Amino acid sequence: MTGLHCSDCIYSTFIFNEKMQKYQATCSRGYTLADPRVHSDPERFFSARIDGLVPVTDPYDKEYLRTSNVCDRFQSPSNFVPPERPKKHFWES
């Protein structure tokens, strides 16, 4: 997963914050994305570069010990396979 960032994942959303003049992000999988080089709140949740935000807290609010720039649940849009639709019951047409 070299070179990948949360900004490449289908579960992340990035916006440009006009007040801070930096990017901030959310992860729909529950990870908290922040700049690991900044240690003060709220500044650590913003980054001048979109790829500067990485997972720092997991969905259970525990510190996420990273071994790469993305989490284990990373999903690239090019590799995404939508879930199969549930089969209809015989009484439904």
Secondary structure, DSSP 4 states (H G I P E B T S, - for coil): -TT--GGGSTTEEEEEETTTTEEEEEETTSPEEE-TT--STTGGG-BSSGGG-EEEE-TTSSB---SSSS-TT---GGG--PPPPPPPPTT--
